[in-house]
Amino acid sequence: MHDTYYVVAHFHYVLSMGAVFSIYAGFYYWSPKLFGTQYNEQLATAHFWALFVGVNTTFMPLLGHFIKSLFCLKNHKFNLNKQVSFLIQMKLQRL
């Protein structure tokens, strides 16, 4: 699971963009109190949607690549059921 597209996409979505959206939310909340002027509501809305669409178009394909790579990894994965049944058979043969 390490070094997969899922880890990269999840990191960017949750940690990076969570912080960026929070910083901008704090800026839009505190800027009228700090600077004494009201920001343009239409520009703030356009900024939010541009950032939201840009983030999703950048990092959503990484999740798609991960989903596609699961089908390739499925054939190479360690099959636990076969290994456990093999160990049980070996144990039973010793008895």
N, C-alpha and C positions, 0 to 999 in steps of 0.2 A: 504494500500500500504506500510505502514511502516512495518519493520521487515519481509520483504519478500526476497526471493532469488534474485529478480530483483534489489533491493536496494543494496544488498551486492555485486552482480556482477558488477553493474554499478559503484559503488564506487571504486572497485578494478580496473576495466578497466580504467575509466576516470581519477580519481585522483591519485591513487597509481602508476599505470603503466605509466601514462602520465608523472609523475615526474621522475620515474626511467629511462624511455627512454630518457627524456630530459637531465638528469644528465650524462648518458653515451654519448649522442651526444655531450654535452659540453666537456666532458673529451677527446673524440676522436678528437674534433676540436682543443682544446687548448694544448693537450699533446705534440705535436711537438714543439710548441712555448715555452712551459714551460721547457721541458726536453732536447730539442735540438736533439732528435732522432725521427725517423719515426717509427710508430707502424707497425706491420705485418698486411697487408690488409686482408689476408686469415683468420687469427685468429679473426680479428674484424668482418668479415662477418659471420664466424661461431658463434661468440658470439652473434651477433644480432639475427640470425635465431634460435639459441638454446633458447634465452630469449623469442623470439616471440612465438615459438611453445610451450614452457613451460607455458607461461602465458595463452595462449588460451586453452591448454588442462587442465589447472587448473580451470579457471573461466568460460569457455563456458558451462560446465554441469550445473552450477548454473542458467544460462539463460534457459536451457532446463527444469530444475525443475520448474522454474517459469511458463513457457508456459504450462506444464502439470498441475500445480496447478490452473491455470486459469479456467480450465474446472470444477474443483471441486468447486471453489468459485462462479462460475456462477450461480449455483442453490441456493446458500445461500445469494446472494446479494439482497440489497434493490431495489425493482422494482419501479422506480420513476413514470412511466406511470400509474401504478395501483393506487398509492397513490394520484397522482394529479387528476385522474378521480374520485376517491372516494371523495376527498374534493370538487370537482365541483358538484357532485351529492348531497352531503350534503348541500351545499350552495343553490342549486336549490330547494331542498325540503323545506327549510326554507322560500323561497319566496312564 
